Amino acid sequence: MQLETEIEQSKRLVRTDAYQMSIGEIVNMYKDGELIINPDFQRLFRWEQSQKSKLIESVLLGIPLPPIFVFETQNSKWELIDGLQRVSTLLEFMGLLKNDKKLQPPSVMESTKYLPSLRNSVWELSDQVVGVDVKDQQPLAMSQQLAIRRSRLGVEILKRPSDDNTKYDLFQRLNSAGTPANPQEIRNCVIIMINGDYFKFVRGLAETASFLEIAGVSEEQRERQRNLEYASRFLTHTFVNYDGKLDVEEFIDEGMKELAAVGEQKKAKKVFVGTFKLLHETYGSNSLRRRQPNGQHTGRIGLAAFEAIAVGIGRNYEAIMKLKSPKEYVEGRINQFWKSTQIDKFFTPGLRGTIRIDRTIPFGTKWFKP
């Protein structure tokens, strides 16, 4: 009975509709400002040229494309939730895609399995095409352009008065299945949807030199948004209390939604920058590595140490900074931390994330409390 009640309550938050539209109609909506594509999404999700060419190949061969999902805004415009790369690829190929109100160079296609002659194909001749001279470009015939414009796409519409949170949840679910995007890339987009300025704020924190060194984030990991993931974890665990109901990734998702909606930056910056500056002054890049009895630091930087030590300090930052010597206090507590037998329960092989944060966060909060 309870499940049925929850289903009915949640259904009231969602109103949907569905259309079949031609690509030409969708393109016209974009040109008229009725279809909104967040430019920050385009920066976060970028298809390779081969992927773009395969999409154009599919359209020309009449292969059905998956539907796109849009959210109906208060002024009845459509905000693209899912289908960004498909729509952007079509617009870019036609020379109509804008980024920060600037037209992007038209794209040029590569050879594909079924259409090897697609190589160097363009919508129309243009000296704006990058990498291929006009004399080497192969413009589509009018019949081929019309075939693309007349091809149809399913459009699933999340209509008003659907709850705003439904939009964020839908974006996450659609982009979490069968996609190369990792959880943090998807989380970034949701933050942008809620509060673009807050995303820029978090990105700035995640690029702090002391933070990058202490978290042990390599250049390759930065490409995969690992620094933003760690920054999101720190902010969520420091400022949002875990109630034990969600798995860890969902908790970070919901925590960042909550923080982005509030948009508070002053205190968050003070605690974030201050915490990692303090850590950097104590053990530097070894701050989160296990300290052996001989004083040597060994092993990799893991989430358990990050949660217990970094978050533990973050949650007590203001109280610690009131001490006569914050650096000596933190140094001593970290030293004793690695000697404590109580931390063994944080590093049990196969430990579920929910159980881990149920242990590390409360322990670290208490351990670093002056």
Order of alpha helices (4+ residues) and beta strands (2+ residues): alpha-beta-alpha-beta-alpha-alpha-beta-beta-alpha-beta-beta-beta-beta-alpha-beta-alpha-alpha-alpha-alpha-alpha-alpha-alpha-alpha-beta-beta-alpha-alpha-alpha-alpha
